[in-house]
Amino acid sequence: MINFEEELKKFRPSLEVEDAEESIYNQDLTDMADLLVRMIQEVQETEEQ
Protein backbone atom coordinates (compact mmCIF):
# COMPACT_ATOMS: atom_id res chain seq x y z
CA MET A 1 0.00 0.00 0.00
CA ILE A 2 1.23 3.50 -0.79
CA ASN A 3 1.66 5.79 2.17
CA PHE A 4 0.81 9.16 0.66
CA GLU A 5 2.04 11.13 3.68
CA GLU A 6 5.49 9.54 3.37
CA GLU A 7 5.56 10.10 -0.39
CA LEU A 8 4.65 13.77 0.07
CA LYS A 9 7.55 14.17 2.51
CA LYS A 10 9.94 12.80 -0.15
CA PHE A 11 8.59 15.07 -2.88
CA ARG A 12 11.05 17.51 -4.46
CA PRO A 13 9.73 19.93 -7.10
CA SER A 14 11.32 19.65 -10.50
CA LEU A 15 13.49 22.43 -11.86
CA GLU A 16 11.96 25.04 -14.08
CA VAL A 17 12.92 24.74 -17.74
CA GLU A 18 15.30 27.70 -17.60
CA ASP A 19 17.00 26.37 -14.48
CA ALA A 20 17.32 22.93 -16.02
CA GLU A 21 18.81 24.36 -19.23
CA GLU A 22 21.30 26.43 -17.27
CA SER A 23 22.27 23.45 -15.15
CA ILE A 24 22.77 21.26 -18.23
CA TYR A 25 24.70 23.81 -20.28
CA ASN A 26 27.02 24.68 -17.39
CA GLN A 27 28.34 21.13 -17.20
CA ASP A 28 31.52 20.43 -19.11
CA LEU A 29 30.68 17.14 -20.78
CA THR A 30 32.83 15.45 -23.38
CA ASP A 31 30.88 14.01 -26.29
CA MET A 32 31.93 11.97 -29.30
CA ALA A 33 32.66 15.06 -31.40
CA ASP A 34 35.06 16.34 -28.71
CA LEU A 35 36.80 12.97 -28.61
CA LEU A 36 37.17 12.84 -32.39
CA VAL A 37 38.61 16.38 -32.52
CA ARG A 38 41.08 15.50 -29.77
CA MET A 39 42.13 12.29 -31.57
CA ILE A 40 42.65 14.14 -34.86
CA GLN A 41 44.73 16.80 -33.11
CA GLU A 42 46.90 14.13 -31.48
CA VAL A 43 47.45 12.36 -34.79
CA GLN A 44 48.41 15.64 -36.47
CA GLU A 45 50.84 16.46 -33.67
CA THR A 46 52.55 13.08 -33.94
CA GLU A 47 52.81 13.41 -37.73
CA GLU A 48 54.52 16.79 -37.35
CA GLN A 49 57.24 15.32 -35.16
Buried (B, 14 or more C-beta within 10 A) or exposed (E): EEEEEEEEEEEEEEEEEEEEEEEEEEEEEEEEEEEEEEEEEEEEEEEEE
